[in-house]
């Protein structure tokens, strides 16, 4: 017999379920109460004679206070509880296993930082927080893993992210929850949760040419980006060493945080946000590199925060 609700297999699942069942309980309670009162009043105060006229009632301060305060308190509880769950789901822990996701009609492509690539399957370790950094090659998609109670749109031209921490090994369905074309129903996959030792064995058993950052470093050199983005501050472009996560001063006085979205935009639309002190001379790479290559370049720039010296 199929289960009424999806399996609960993440740290957030129980919190989401608790809020959901509370909302259902409130809705059921007041639906039954209101329906019961309607029936009761219809019977209790029915017209018993053709000449019968009801008595007009004016006032009722306590009743008015009650039906104002009680719904307000319930709404406040729902708001605070819902906000706490929302913020917990929106703010991943400081230490996460980052995995890039690219949605494409009609498949999911996953890219591990160590270089492993997967299509429609995602291997993760149990008990570790996993952050998915997602984008789309074509139209809007949506990652939805019912067992983890996580769901987020995957948008072309920008990065979105979700995180989860699986609590037990197993294979869990992954769906696209946004209609994306004629084969939308076939855009499915699996999240395979493994014990840490099994996950490490899977990683070591996969053939990879190099990490995402090392592949990005080679691409960085092949595209001649290093001729402008030098480490000695003498280049025609900003220094990238230690850039990720920092606040960047732009022409005109605005500031922006150098996150994945900023790096991506700087590669594809370099004239959109010009760093103060530099000229808008960088060419666009729109249409010249793929989404996977963009991820490699982004991860390389991020890796420069931990390197002792930049690549030469």
Backbone bond lengths (Angstrom), bond angles and torsions (degrees), N, CA, C in turn:
res aa  C-N    CA-C-N  psi(-1)  N-CA   C-N-CA  omega(-1)  CA-C   N-CA-C  phi
1 X - - - 1.470 - - 1.519 109.02 -
2 X 1.320 118.08 125.98 1.469 119.76 -178.13 1.518 111.46 -66.67
3 X 1.324 114.50 148.49 1.457 120.20 179.84 1.525 109.97 -72.49
4 X 1.332 115.02 147.79 1.462 119.69 179.69 1.522 111.17 -71.49
5 X 1.351 116.76 -34.73 1.458 121.81 -179.25 1.528 109.16 -123.61
6 X 1.337 117.63 153.11 1.462 119.95 177.47 1.531 111.01 -61.59
7 X 1.306 115.15 156.31 1.452 120.69 176.88 1.523 110.09 -60.68
8 X 1.312 116.63 146.74 1.466 121.87 177.44 1.523 108.06 -98.16
9 X 1.349 116.64 112.06 1.456 119.37 -171.63 1.520 113.81 -136.22
10 X 1.342 117.86 24.56 1.464 120.18 176.33 1.517 109.53 -143.24
11 X 1.316 115.29 167.42 1.462 119.62 -178.60 1.518 112.14 -67.57
12 X 1.329 117.87 -26.84 1.455 121.22 -178.85 1.521 112.33 -88.05
13 X 1.315 118.58 -16.61 1.460 121.10 -173.42 1.525 111.92 -60.55
14 X 1.329 117.47 -44.06 1.467 119.91 -178.08 1.524 111.32 -66.19
15 X 1.336 117.92 -34.69 1.460 120.72 178.94 1.530 111.05 -69.76
16 X 1.320 116.21 -41.54 1.460 119.57 177.56 1.525 110.15 -64.54
17 X 1.335 116.76 -43.04 1.461 120.67 -179.38 1.526 111.31 -63.62
18 X 1.328 116.90 -41.55 1.464 120.19 -179.13 1.531 110.64 -61.10
19 X 1.333 117.09 -44.09 1.461 120.58 177.95 1.526 111.01 -65.15
20 X 1.319 116.30 -41.43 1.463 120.68 -179.88 1.528 110.92 -61.69
21 X 1.329 117.43 -47.43 1.460 120.20 -178.24 1.534 111.31 -68.34
22 X 1.323 117.35 -30.79 1.460 120.06 174.81 1.526 110.53 -63.85
23 X 1.340 116.28 -44.66 1.467 120.11 178.81 1.527 110.60 -63.43
24 X 1.324 116.86 -40.59 1.461 120.16 177.97 1.529 110.23 -63.38
25 X 1.343 116.34 -42.74 1.468 120.25 -179.13 1.526 111.14 -63.07
26 X 1.328 117.12 -43.07 1.464 120.76 178.52 1.523 110.55 -62.32
27 X 1.340 115.91 -44.64 1.464 119.89 -178.97 1.526 111.08 -64.15
28 X 1.342 116.74 -43.26 1.470 120.23 -179.67 1.530 110.32 -65.84
29 X 1.341 117.00 -44.15 1.466 120.37 -178.59 1.524 111.34 -58.58
30 X 1.320 117.32 -50.08 1.462 119.48 -176.60 1.528 111.70 -73.62
31 X 1.322 117.86 -30.01 1.470 119.25 175.57 1.517 110.61 -64.28
32 X 1.337 116.39 -46.22 1.464 120.14 178.50 1.523 110.65 -65.89
33 X 1.343 117.31 -42.29 1.463 120.79 -179.77 1.526 111.58 -61.17
34 X 1.333 116.32 -48.27 1.465 119.84 -177.52 1.523 110.92 -66.79
35 X 1.339 116.30 -43.99 1.466 118.85 178.94 1.530 110.81 -62.93
36 X 1.336 116.50 -40.92 1.461 119.78 178.37 1.512 112.69 -64.41
37 X 1.332 117.04 -41.05 1.461 120.37 178.65 1.521 111.80 -65.92
38 X 1.335 116.79 -37.18 1.464 119.90 178.11 1.530 110.02 -61.37
39 X 1.337 115.78 -46.34 1.462 119.55 179.51 1.531 110.22 -64.62
40 X 1.339 116.06 -44.13 1.470 119.74 -178.35 1.529 111.33 -61.41
41 X 1.331 116.99 -47.92 1.463 120.03 -178.36 1.531 111.50 -67.30
42 X 1.345 115.46 -34.93 1.461 118.52 178.86 1.525 111.03 -63.00
43 X 1.333 115.84 -36.41 1.459 119.59 179.35 1.528 110.81 -82.20
44 X 1.311 116.12 -46.65 1.466 120.77 -173.97 1.530 112.22 -65.07
45 X 1.316 117.19 -39.71 1.468 119.84 -174.29 1.528 112.07 -113.60
46 X 1.316 116.16 31.17 1.467 119.50 177.80 1.530 109.88 -68.97
47 X 1.303 115.91 155.95 1.478 120.30 176.94 1.541 108.27 -74.53
48 X 1.319 115.60 120.16 1.464 120.99 -176.44 1.522 112.90 -91.73
49 X 1.324 117.29 -24.26 1.471 121.17 177.42 1.520 108.06 -133.39
50 X 1.336 116.49 154.42 1.471 118.63 179.31 1.520 113.08 -59.24
51 X 1.334 116.88 -27.40 1.462 119.92 -177.50 1.526 112.28 -91.83
52 X 1.310 116.74 -3.63 1.465 119.83 -175.80 1.525 112.48 -65.62
53 X 1.329 116.52 134.65 1.468 122.94 178.40 1.517 108.00 -129.21
54 X 1.309 116.26 132.95 1.456 120.11 179.84 1.512 112.56 -68.30
55 X 1.318 114.92 157.98 1.459 121.13 179.52 1.527 109.11 -88.33
56 X 1.322 117.12 129.82 1.453 121.32 176.36 1.525 109.93 -70.86
57 X 1.326 115.91 132.29 1.461 121.30 179.15 1.519 108.17 -113.99
58 X 1.307 117.35 126.91 1.461 122.49 179.02 1.523 108.53 -115.60
59 X 1.325 116.02 133.75 1.463 118.77 178.86 1.523 111.22 93.76
60 X 1.307 115.57 -162.77 1.471 122.66 -175.18 1.512 109.68 118.26
61 X 1.338 116.03 55.91 1.462 121.54 -173.87 1.527 112.34 -60.17
62 X 1.324 117.04 -45.39 1.468 120.01 -178.09 1.528 111.11 -62.70
63 X 1.321 116.36 -41.06 1.465 119.87 179.13 1.528 111.06 -63.95
64 X 1.319 116.27 -42.53 1.464 119.61 -179.63 1.524 111.21 -66.16
65 X 1.335 116.61 -39.25 1.472 119.69 176.51 1.516 110.40 -63.48
66 X 1.335 116.50 -42.29 1.461 120.65 -178.19 1.519 111.26 -62.34
67 X 1.367 117.94 -47.89 1.464 117.56 -176.21 1.533 112.46 -79.00
68 X 1.317 117.30 -1.79 1.469 120.69 171.26 1.527 111.13 -96.47
69 X 1.328 116.60 -46.45 1.464 120.83 -174.62 1.522 111.68 -72.54
70 X 1.330 117.35 -44.32 1.473 119.81 -176.70 1.533 111.89 -62.16
71 X 1.342 120.38 -50.39 1.475 118.97 175.79 1.528 112.70 -60.75
72 X 1.348 117.14 -35.63 1.467 119.33 179.39 1.522 110.71 -64.16
73 X 1.329 117.28 -41.71 1.465 121.03 178.51 1.525 110.90 -65.26
74 X 1.327 116.68 -42.98 1.468 119.59 178.86 1.527 110.37 -63.30
75 X 1.353 117.19 -42.89 1.464 120.55 178.35 1.526 111.22 -62.57
76 X 1.347 117.00 -37.64 1.461 120.34 179.25 1.526 110.72 -66.12
77 X 1.341 116.44 -41.33 1.468 120.08 177.61 1.523 110.76 -62.00
78 X 1.335 116.49 -45.24 1.467 120.30 179.07 1.524 110.75 -61.82
79 X 1.339 116.69 -42.32 1.470 119.88 -178.86 1.526 111.62 -64.31
80 X 1.330 117.24 -49.16 1.465 120.30 -177.45 1.521 110.80 -65.19
81 X 1.320 116.32 -44.49 1.462 120.58 179.85 1.532 110.58 -63.90
82 X 1.338 116.10 -47.98 1.459 119.78 179.68 1.521 112.42 -62.74
83 X 1.344 116.74 -39.18 1.468 119.95 179.23 1.516 111.25 -65.22
84 X 1.338 117.09 -39.25 1.471 119.73 -179.89 1.522 110.95 -64.37
85 X 1.346 117.04 -40.42 1.464 120.18 178.00 1.530 109.93 -68.24
86 X 1.338 116.69 -41.33 1.470 120.43 -179.78 1.530 111.05 -61.30
87 X 1.337 116.77 -47.43 1.458 118.97 -178.73 1.523 111.44 -65.86
88 X 1.331 117.07 -36.63 1.466 119.69 177.74 1.525 110.94 -63.89
89 X 1.333 117.03 -37.66 1.461 120.71 -179.88 1.527 111.72 -76.62
90 X 1.337 116.72 -25.11 1.468 120.78 -176.00 1.517 113.26 -89.54
91 X 1.325 117.53 -15.23 1.465 120.60 -175.65 1.515 109.94 -117.38
92 X 1.336 117.59 96.78 1.467 119.52 179.73 1.521 111.31 -67.08
93 X 1.320 117.64 156.39 1.473 120.35 175.98 1.522 110.77 -60.04
94 X 1.327 115.62 165.05 1.464 120.01 -179.43 1.522 112.02 -64.11
95 X 1.327 116.47 -37.67 1.462 120.85 -178.65 1.524 108.88 -106.79
96 X 1.329 116.35 110.13 1.462 121.03 179.31 1.526 109.87 -132.88
97 X 1.316 114.89 157.53 1.457 121.39 170.28 1.522 106.81 -87.29
98 X 1.327 117.11 108.96 1.462 121.61 -175.61 1.528 110.68 -87.09
99 X 1.321 115.70 131.16 1.457 122.23 177.83 1.526 107.62 -133.81
100 X 1.322 116.39 131.83 1.460 120.87 178.76 1.528 110.01 -88.47
101 X 1.331 114.99 142.92 1.463 121.82 -179.37 1.521 108.45 -127.97
102 X 1.327 116.18 132.25 1.459 122.06 174.85 1.524 107.99 -122.73
103 X 1.328 116.42 119.78 1.454 120.98 175.50 1.517 110.29 -89.98
104 X 1.326 115.34 139.01 1.465 120.67 -178.78 1.525 107.75 -149.09
105 X 1.318 117.09 140.64 1.466 119.12 176.20 1.534 109.42 -62.86
106 X 1.321 118.19 111.70 1.451 128.86 -1.81 1.518 106.70 -132.15
107 X 1.310 116.24 80.14 1.458 121.81 -178.59 1.520 109.69 -156.71
108 X 1.336 114.87 162.02 1.462 122.45 172.84 1.520 108.77 -110.19
109 X 1.322 116.40 128.27 1.461 121.60 177.33 1.528 108.66 -113.61
110 X 1.327 115.93 125.02 1.457 122.32 -177.61 1.529 109.43 -113.33
111 X 1.316 116.06 138.50 1.459 122.30 -177.95 1.526 109.17 -129.16
112 X 1.345 116.48 112.84 1.458 121.53 176.45 1.528 109.81 -82.15
113 X 1.320 116.11 153.13 1.457 119.55 -178.19 1.517 112.42 -65.19
114 X 1.334 116.97 -27.32 1.459 119.98 178.87 1.520 112.50 -75.79
115 X 1.334 117.22 -8.46 1.458 120.61 176.83 1.507 114.82 114.58
116 X 1.338 118.02 -12.85 1.457 119.97 -179.64 1.526 110.74 -67.11
117 X 1.324 115.62 138.57 1.455 121.85 178.22 1.530 109.07 -119.45
118 X 1.312 116.23 141.62 1.456 121.55 178.87 1.521 109.50 -136.74
119 X 1.311 115.66 152.25 1.462 121.94 174.70 1.526 108.27 -125.40
120 X 1.321 115.93 120.43 1.466 124.11 177.74 1.525 113.40 62.84
121 X 1.298 118.43 10.62 1.461 123.07 172.27 1.515 108.27 -138.11
122 X 1.325 115.59 139.04 1.455 120.60 179.00 1.513 108.62 -132.73
123 X 1.328 116.27 116.82 1.454 122.07 177.72 1.530 109.15 -94.83
124 X 1.333 115.91 129.09 1.464 121.53 178.49 1.521 108.86 -139.96
125 X 1.340 117.75 155.82 1.470 120.52 177.27 1.528 111.28 -86.04
126 X 1.314 116.44 148.27 1.452 121.30 176.75 1.524 109.48 -73.86
127 X 1.322 116.79 145.67 1.456 121.48 175.02 1.516 115.15 79.34
128 X 1.314 118.60 8.42 1.466 121.28 179.60 1.520 110.00 -122.83
129 X 1.328 116.32 136.46 1.464 120.49 179.39 1.526 109.62 -69.64
130 X 1.322 115.68 129.69 1.462 122.42 -178.01 1.526 108.00 -119.17
131 X 1.320 116.16 129.24 1.461 122.06 177.80 1.514 109.15 -111.27
132 X 1.324 116.73 125.04 1.457 122.47 176.87 1.523 109.05 -99.79
133 X 1.333 116.12 120.64 1.457 122.62 176.71 1.522 106.62 -102.94
134 X 1.341 117.62 114.05 1.458 121.09 -162.02 1.526 112.38 -122.65
135 X 1.338 114.19 146.60 1.456 121.80 172.03 1.518 108.50 -151.19
136 X 1.321 116.73 171.25 1.459 121.64 -178.62 1.519 110.40 -124.27
137 X 1.324 115.89 147.06 1.461 121.07 177.04 1.525 112.41 -85.19
138 X 1.335 117.33 -19.86 1.467 118.05 -171.65 1.528 112.98 -137.15
139 X 1.341 117.93 -76.38 1.459 121.56 -175.16 1.523 109.50 -117.76
140 X 1.331 116.21 -178.93 1.460 120.37 178.63 1.522 109.79 -74.37
141 X 1.313 116.53 127.20 1.455 123.61 172.20 1.530 107.78 -117.03
142 X 1.330 115.83 -176.26 1.460 119.36 -179.85 1.527 108.87 -155.52
143 X 1.329 115.93 121.92 1.462 121.38 176.95 1.526 109.11 -84.34
144 X 1.320 115.90 127.65 1.464 121.20 -178.99 1.529 108.57 -141.00
145 X 1.341 115.71 118.02 1.466 121.96 175.65 1.525 106.66 -117.72
146 X 1.329 118.20 97.66 1.470 120.24 -174.45 1.519 113.92 -56.34
147 X 1.327 118.19 -40.48 1.461 120.38 -176.58 1.520 112.30 -65.11
148 X 1.337 117.51 -24.10 1.467 121.34 179.78 1.528 111.85 -97.93
149 X 1.342 116.90 -9.13 1.465 123.02 -177.43 1.532 111.14 59.40
150 X 1.313 117.21 38.66 1.464 121.47 177.35 1.523 108.80 -120.53
151 X 1.328 115.20 143.29 1.460 121.48 -177.18 1.513 108.31 -160.10
152 X 1.333 117.95 133.84 1.464 120.90 179.32 1.519 109.77 -158.31
153 X 1.333 116.08 144.13 1.460 120.97 175.90 1.516 110.54 -67.46
154 X 1.334 115.06 146.67 1.464 122.94 175.69 1.523 105.57 -116.33
155 X 1.333 116.20 113.55 1.458 121.51 -167.38 1.525 111.83 -110.23
156 X 1.330 117.52 141.34 1.467 119.55 173.68 1.526 110.65 -70.40
157 X 1.306 116.19 139.77 1.453 120.44 174.79 1.505 115.75 85.27
158 X 1.327 119.53 2.56 1.453 120.99 178.80 1.530 109.45 -157.01
159 X 1.332 115.42 168.26 1.457 120.91 179.00 1.528 109.77 -106.63
160 X 1.321 115.34 137.19 1.456 122.01 167.58 1.517 107.19 -124.11
161 X 1.315 117.28 164.45 1.465 118.01 -179.76 1.523 111.03 -147.91
162 X 1.303 114.83 152.48 1.452 123.87 170.52 1.518 107.52 -136.92
163 X 1.324 116.24 164.28 1.458 119.20 176.56 1.525 109.23 -140.19
164 X 1.314 114.61 157.59 1.453 120.75 177.13 1.530 108.49 -155.35
165 X 1.305 115.65 161.02 1.460 122.05 173.83 1.521 107.63 -133.50
166 X 1.309 116.59 106.97 1.458 121.39 -177.93 1.525 110.11 -69.50
167 X 1.320 115.62 144.23 1.466 120.73 -176.41 1.518 113.39 -107.61
168 X 1.334 118.05 -13.09 1.461 119.27 178.41 1.520 110.11 -152.19
169 X 1.339 116.00 144.41 1.469 119.87 -179.79 1.523 111.05 -63.85
170 X 1.311 115.41 155.48 1.461 120.97 178.47 1.509 110.89 154.54
171 X 1.312 115.32 -176.62 1.462 122.44 178.02 1.531 107.76 -116.22
172 X 1.325 115.97 126.00 1.463 120.63 -172.85 1.525 110.10 -126.40
173 X 1.335 114.92 139.02 1.460 120.90 -176.90 1.527 111.34 -66.21
174 X 1.324 114.73 143.76 1.459 123.15 173.39 1.518 107.29 -127.11
175 X 1.325 116.50 127.88 1.457 121.29 -176.77 1.528 110.68 -122.93
176 X 1.327 115.15 157.00 1.463 121.11 163.37 1.525 106.07 -91.13
177 X 1.331 116.56 119.73 1.466 121.44 -175.34 1.523 112.39 -103.31
178 X 1.321 117.51 17.70 1.466 121.97 177.02 1.521 107.74 -129.20
179 X 1.345 117.04 122.99 1.467 119.53 -177.97 1.529 109.89 -57.66
180 X 1.322 115.89 123.12 1.469 119.94 -171.14 1.521 113.34 -128.42
181 X 1.319 118.06 7.82 1.457 119.21 178.44 1.519 111.75 145.29
182 X 1.321 115.30 -171.96 1.464 120.70 -172.38 1.522 113.33 -65.17
183 X 1.321 117.54 -26.84 1.466 120.25 -178.94 1.527 111.40 -109.95
184 X 1.320 115.94 29.29 1.459 120.93 179.65 1.522 112.21 -55.80
185 X 1.339 116.92 -42.04 1.469 119.82 -176.60 1.527 112.56 -65.45
186 X 1.327 116.80 -20.04 1.462 119.49 179.04 1.508 113.99 -92.74
187 X 1.329 117.41 1.22 1.466 120.59 -179.60 1.524 108.74 -86.55
188 X 1.309 115.63 75.92 1.456 122.65 -176.68 1.522 109.41 -126.00
189 X 1.304 115.69 167.19 1.459 120.31 178.87 1.514 110.39 -162.38
190 X 1.317 115.96 -168.02 1.451 121.74 -179.59 1.517 110.10 -138.43
191 X 1.319 115.12 141.58 1.463 121.10 167.97 1.514 106.50 -102.19
192 X 1.326 116.04 119.76 1.464 122.02 -177.24 1.522 107.89 -103.93
193 X 1.321 115.85 109.44 1.465 121.71 -178.47 1.520 108.67 -94.31
194 X 1.327 115.94 126.69 1.459 121.85 -174.06 1.523 110.44 -123.62
195 X 1.307 115.18 157.45 1.456 119.92 170.12 1.528 108.95 -62.71
196 X 1.346 118.35 149.02 1.469 119.76 -176.78 1.524 114.10 -53.02
197 X 1.331 117.46 -41.27 1.467 119.79 -179.41 1.530 110.93 -66.23
198 X 1.343 116.52 -39.89 1.460 120.27 178.06 1.527 110.61 -67.24
199 X 1.326 116.32 -37.24 1.456 119.77 178.95 1.531 111.04 -65.19
200 X 1.316 116.84 -42.50 1.465 120.40 178.12 1.520 110.42 -63.44
201 X 1.340 116.56 -38.58 1.464 119.65 177.54 1.527 110.63 -65.56
202 X 1.334 116.39 -38.51 1.464 119.43 177.35 1.518 110.68 -64.25
203 X 1.331 117.32 -42.39 1.463 120.36 178.85 1.521 111.43 -61.24
204 X 1.330 116.16 -46.91 1.466 119.86 -177.24 1.517 112.03 -69.55
205 X 1.342 117.41 -23.12 1.457 120.27 -179.44 1.503 113.92 -85.79
206 X 1.333 117.67 -6.64 1.468 120.94 -179.53 1.524 110.18 -88.78
207 X 1.314 115.67 136.13 1.460 120.58 177.63 1.528 109.80 -83.27
208 X 1.305 116.28 119.86 1.460 121.05 178.64 1.520 109.46 -133.58
209 X 1.323 115.75 150.55 1.460 120.76 179.45 1.518 112.20 -83.90
210 X 1.292 117.45 -17.56 1.454 121.51 -178.95 1.504 109.34 162.64
211 X 1.325 115.96 171.04 1.454 120.19 179.50 1.521 110.27 -70.19
212 X 1.312 115.01 166.52 1.461 120.07 178.84 1.529 110.15 -60.93
213 X 1.331 116.99 -40.11 1.469 120.57 -179.11 1.527 111.53 -67.94
214 X 1.322 117.58 -40.58 1.469 119.74 -179.34 1.524 111.28 -68.30
215 X 1.331 116.42 -37.12 1.462 119.66 175.47 1.523 110.06 -65.69
216 X 1.336 116.15 -38.56 1.454 119.82 176.75 1.515 112.86 -65.93
217 X 1.328 116.76 -34.49 1.471 120.29 177.75 1.528 110.73 -63.69
218 X 1.340 116.26 -42.76 1.462 119.62 178.31 1.523 110.94 -64.26
219 X 1.341 116.58 -41.84 1.460 120.18 178.03 1.522 110.62 -64.62
220 X 1.328 117.07 -38.46 1.457 122.89 177.81 1.527 110.91 -57.59
221 X 1.312 115.47 -40.76 1.463 120.13 178.87 1.527 111.72 -75.58
222 X 1.340 116.64 -39.80 1.468 120.11 -179.53 1.521 111.60 -63.17
223 X 1.334 116.69 -33.96 1.462 120.82 179.84 1.527 112.79 -84.26
224 X 1.335 116.12 2.19 1.477 122.85 178.62 1.522 112.55 64.47
225 X 1.336 117.16 24.46 1.462 119.97 177.74 1.524 111.33 -64.96
226 X 1.331 115.57 -27.06 1.460 120.40 -175.28 1.519 112.25 -69.24
227 X 1.327 117.98 -17.85 1.467 119.68 -179.89 1.526 111.89 -70.00
228 X 1.347 117.64 -26.84 1.466 121.49 179.26 1.521 112.70 -104.48
229 X 1.322 116.75 -36.46 1.466 121.01 -178.65 1.527 108.71 -95.70
230 X 1.308 114.94 78.81 1.457 121.39 -179.35 1.523 110.52 -95.54
231 X 1.330 114.83 164.29 1.471 119.55 -176.89 1.520 112.80 -91.05
232 X 1.330 118.22 -7.32 1.465 120.30 -174.89 1.527 113.13 -98.31
233 X 1.336 116.77 12.49 1.468 124.15 179.58 1.525 113.14 65.32
234 X 1.333 116.58 9.78 1.462 119.34 179.70 1.526 112.17 -99.14
235 X 1.318 117.18 0.64 1.454 120.22 -179.21 1.513 112.06 -78.73
236 X 1.317 114.64 168.92 1.460 119.87 -179.67 1.527 112.35 -84.06
237 X 1.326 116.53 -7.04 1.459 121.35 177.88 1.516 111.01 -120.23
238 X 1.323 119.25 165.36 1.462 122.49 -178.77 1.536 112.03 -60.76
239 X 1.313 116.05 151.92 1.464 121.96 174.39 1.528 108.07 -73.03
240 X 1.319 116.07 131.74 1.461 120.86 -176.81 1.521 112.94 -94.75
241 X 1.321 117.30 -14.95 1.459 120.64 178.89 1.533 110.41 -61.47
242 X 1.341 116.49 120.51 1.459 120.31 178.55 1.519 114.14 74.41
243 X 1.345 117.60 14.36 1.467 120.46 -175.98 1.522 112.54 -74.44
244 X 1.324 117.59 -42.10 1.470 120.78 -170.62 1.526 111.48 -60.39
245 X 1.330 114.65 131.71 1.458 120.59 178.94 1.509 114.59 85.87
246 X 1.328 117.91 -6.93 1.456 120.70 -179.24 1.533 110.98 -91.45
247 X 1.316 116.02 163.67 1.459 121.86 176.73 1.522 109.24 -88.42
248 X 1.332 116.45 127.97 1.463 122.53 -176.56 1.519 108.79 -107.09
249 X 1.336 115.88 131.06 1.460 121.86 175.86 1.517 109.13 -85.03
250 X 1.328 116.27 127.71 1.457 121.09 -178.22 1.529 110.76 -105.08
251 X 1.328 114.42 163.28 1.455 118.99 172.92 1.528 109.11 -61.78
252 X 1.311 115.72 134.81 1.447 120.57 -177.20 1.509 113.18 98.51
253 X 1.349 116.89 -6.89 1.449 120.15 175.23 1.520 115.45 97.96
254 X 1.344 118.80 -10.84 1.461 119.82 179.28 1.529 110.49 -70.90
255 X 1.320 114.87 163.12 1.461 120.97 175.88 1.521 108.85 -129.35
256 X 1.317 115.62 155.41 1.460 121.86 178.20 1.520 108.43 -148.96
257 X 1.321 116.05 147.45 1.466 120.78 177.44 1.525 108.40 -85.44
258 X 1.314 115.65 132.55 1.465 120.99 -178.43 1.528 109.68 -81.14
259 X 1.335 116.50 81.55 1.456 121.52 176.52 1.525 109.23 -103.12
260 X 1.336 116.75 -170.14 1.462 120.02 -178.04 1.527 111.42 -59.94
261 X 1.333 116.49 -40.95 1.459 119.91 -178.35 1.531 111.66 -63.84
262 X 1.340 116.07 -39.80 1.466 119.86 179.98 1.533 110.64 -65.86
263 X 1.335 116.99 -42.94 1.462 119.93 179.92 1.523 110.36 -64.15
264 X 1.333 115.93 -42.39 1.464 120.02 178.91 1.532 110.53 -60.11
265 X 1.328 116.30 -47.66 1.458 120.12 -179.02 1.524 110.82 -63.37
266 X 1.319 116.95 -37.17 1.461 120.22 -179.41 1.521 111.90 -65.97
267 X 1.326 117.12 -27.45 1.465 121.03 178.13 1.528 110.95 -79.69
268 X 1.329 116.04 -43.37 1.463 120.14 -174.87 1.527 113.23 -87.52
269 X 1.342 116.12 -34.73 1.475 120.98 -179.09 1.524 108.70 -133.44
270 X 1.317 117.36 70.20 1.472 120.33 -173.18 1.525 114.05 -62.67
271 X 1.319 118.34 -22.19 1.464 120.17 -179.02 1.527 112.27 -84.33
272 X 1.335 118.08 -4.53 1.463 120.49 -176.82 1.523 111.68 -68.67
273 X 1.321 116.82 -41.32 1.470 121.61 -179.62 1.524 107.69 -136.66
274 X 1.331 116.15 104.92 1.462 122.03 -177.08 1.526 109.32 -93.43
275 X 1.324 116.08 125.86 1.460 121.00 178.05 1.521 109.91 -67.35
276 X 1.326 115.02 137.98 1.467 119.83 -179.59 1.521 110.30 -58.60
277 X 1.342 116.14 134.78 1.459 121.56 178.37 1.509 114.05 93.04
278 X 1.341 117.73 -1.05 1.468 120.43 -179.14 1.527 110.09 -125.82
279 X 1.324 115.13 156.35 1.453 121.89 -178.81 1.531 110.49 -94.80
280 X 1.329 118.71 150.62 1.467 121.70 178.97 1.522 112.13 -78.11
281 X 1.321 116.15 69.78 1.469 120.31 -176.11 1.523 112.91 -110.02
282 X 1.337 117.75 -5.36 1.458 119.56 -177.88 1.523 110.14 -72.15
283 X 1.354 117.91 131.50 1.471 120.14 177.46 1.526 110.54 -75.89
284 X 1.318 115.57 156.64 1.451 119.49 176.96 1.524 110.63 -82.65
285 X 1.318 115.34 147.38 1.465 120.85 176.17 1.526 110.87 -109.37
286 X 1.340 116.17 16.56 1.457 121.43 177.07 1.519 109.49 -60.61
287 X 1.346 117.22 124.70 1.448 121.91 179.78 1.519 114.46 83.15
288 X 1.338 117.41 -7.28 1.467 120.73 -178.72 1.522 112.53 -98.75
289 X 1.331 117.05 -22.20 1.458 120.74 178.96 1.523 108.89 -130.59
290 X 1.330 115.57 153.32 1.454 121.66 -177.27 1.530 110.65 -85.66
291 X 1.335 115.74 173.09 1.465 120.06 176.61 1.516 111.01 -61.93
292 X 1.331 116.96 -38.94 1.465 119.67 178.88 1.526 111.10 -63.84
293 X 1.328 117.12 -39.58 1.463 120.14 178.41 1.525 111.06 -68.13
294 X 1.328 116.42 -35.10 1.471 119.79 174.91 1.528 110.54 -60.04
295 X 1.333 116.27 -44.48 1.457 120.05 178.76 1.520 111.12 -61.65
296 X 1.318 116.61 -38.58 1.467 120.43 178.92 1.523 111.27 -63.79
297 X 1.331 116.51 -43.88 1.461 120.00 178.88 1.526 111.52 -65.57
298 X 1.339 116.87 -41.68 1.462 120.94 178.43 1.526 109.86 -60.70
299 X 1.318 116.70 -46.25 1.460 119.99 -177.73 1.532 110.97 -67.32
300 X 1.325 117.55 -33.23 1.468 119.70 176.08 1.522 110.88 -64.60
301 X 1.334 116.77 -45.04 1.470 119.61 178.24 1.525 110.21 -61.44
302 X 1.320 117.42 -39.69 1.465 120.32 177.36 1.525 111.12 -63.68
303 X 1.326 116.28 -37.51 1.464 119.53 -178.23 1.522 112.62 -68.01
304 X 1.335 117.63 -20.19 1.466 119.99 179.79 1.523 111.77 -67.47
305 X 1.319 117.85 -16.22 1.474 120.94 176.54 1.514 112.03 -68.29
306 X 1.343 116.96 -26.31 1.460 120.79 -175.39 1.513 113.04 -106.11
307 X 1.341 117.17 -10.83 1.455 119.37 -179.30 1.531 110.05 -77.34
308 X 1.301 115.80 147.33 1.460 120.99 178.04 1.505 111.82 -71.69
309 X 1.311 115.42 -33.83 1.461 119.57 179.11 1.504 108.14 -147.84
310 X 1.315 118.48 146.27 1.448 121.25 -179.47 1.499 112.78 -70.31
311 X 1.324 115.61 159.32 1.461 120.01 177.62 1.516 110.34 -64.70
312 X 1.305 114.60 143.90 1.463 120.15 179.72 1.512 110.05 -116.69
